[in-house]
Amino acid sequence: MKKSLIAAALLGTFAASAFAAPSVTLYGRIDTSLAYTHLNADKAGVDSTDTVSMESGFSTGNRWGLTGTEDIGNAKVGFVLESGFNSDDGASGQDGRLFGREAQVNVSGAYGTLYAGRIASVVSDSGSIGYLGDVSAFPSAFGIVGNQAGSTGSAYARYDNTIAYQTPAFSGLQAAALYSFKADSKKDTTSRENSAAADRYAGAALRYKAGKAAVVLAGDYTLYSNTTYKDQDNGYSVILGGNYDFGVAKVFAKATYFDNQLNYVDSFKLIPDTVALKGWGAELSTAVPAFGGTVLATVGYRDAKDVDNSATKFKRWNAALGYAYAFSKRTSVYAAAGYAQEKADSNGQKPSAAQAGFGLVHKF
């Protein structure tokens, strides 16, 4: 009897040390703003418009989520379930997905972290492994005028059916890679995963952070469906950028090259959906501490052409200025204004927009 009690006590002690109690956290943020937009469509028979509207997620995407971890011996098992929504009307984001921003389970240890599920690309500034927050003062937000993805050939997207891996940081150096067996299961309901009929996607990035500096080299590769895009070559993009904190200002810069890309920002629907682009882009931005908050400024440019018709060229540029002030760690206000224009050399069209907005962000 005594031996049984001793054995049970020893087993309980071992179990308590090897399997720590799991933890689950509820979190989220709400960003609602009022925005004015002057849109010049630059099309025959189409008048310019002036709109005042309530905007959801103007500076940062609205979300709520659950995250949790459990220690199992020398490993840690975790998950992230993150749902996007519109704060102006309550609708779900990401094409109505319940957990459209992220839905993944992960295992981490001394050799890094392995992820599986729906996750934002490493070639983005979102989610658990997005590296491009280090190359721009502006996120993939601020409406038409501030979106840092507008100066690249990438869409900064999220992908279904993804497996990803991220290394630990070694003396400031860290890397991540991912592969999607079928990029969008909601749009593509018929093709098998990892078949030639499905859009597949791969991305990788290398980041170095030391002191006041950060440098990122990232690239992605899209294998387009042989059924949907029968004659389309696979697309790719490469982005090099980083930042340096001078104290009085943190300066960001990035440059990109892309080819055969169907995934790009087209704010004015100037480019047909079936046109793949080849070209380059660049952005310079800064974040300056001022008046108890932060002044943000950016200018971006993209020069591209139709890969099947080099005479068909598209140019895009944008500039924006903003200010953010935090009342606490949870609540902040912001204001931003800017201008964006796209131009098609083939027909001379130059649609543009001037936009200004202010809003409130609350995190929980």
Sequence and secondary structure as in RCSB ss.txt:
>XXXX:A:sequence
MKKSLIAAALLGTFAASAFAAPSVTLYGRIDTSLAYTHLNADKAGVDSTDTVSMESGFSTGNRWGLTGTEDIGNA
KVGFVLESGFNSDDGASGQDGRLFGREAQVNVSGAYGTLYAGRIASVVSDSGSIGYLGDVSAFPSAFGIVGNQAG
STGSAYARYDNTIAYQTPAFSGLQAAALYSFKADSKKDTTSRENSAAADRYAGAALRYKAGKAAVVLAGDYTLYS
NTTYKDQDNGYSVILGGNYDFGVAKVFAKATYFDNQLNYVDSFKLIPDTVALKGWGAELSTAVPAFGGTVLATVG
YRDAKDVDNSATKFKRWNAALGYAYAFSKRTSVYAAAGYAQEKADSNGQKPSAAQAGFGLVHKF
>XXXX:A:secstr
 HHHHHHHHHHHHHHHHHB   EEEEEEEEEEEEEEEEEE  BTTB  EEEEEEEESSSS  EEEEEEEEEETTE
EEEEEEEEEB TTT  BSTTT TT SEEEEEEEETTEEEEEEEEE SSSS TTT  GGGS SS S SHHHH GGG
GSS    EEEEEEEEE   BTTEEEEEEEESSS TTT  SS TTSTTS EEEEEEEEEEETTEEEEEEEEEEE  
TTTSTT   EEEEEEEEEEE SS EEEEEEEEEEEE     TT  S TT  EEEEEEEEEEEEEETTEEEEEEEE
EEEEEETTEEEEEEEEEEEEEEEEEESSSSEEEEEEEEEEEEEETTT    EEEEEEEEEEEE 
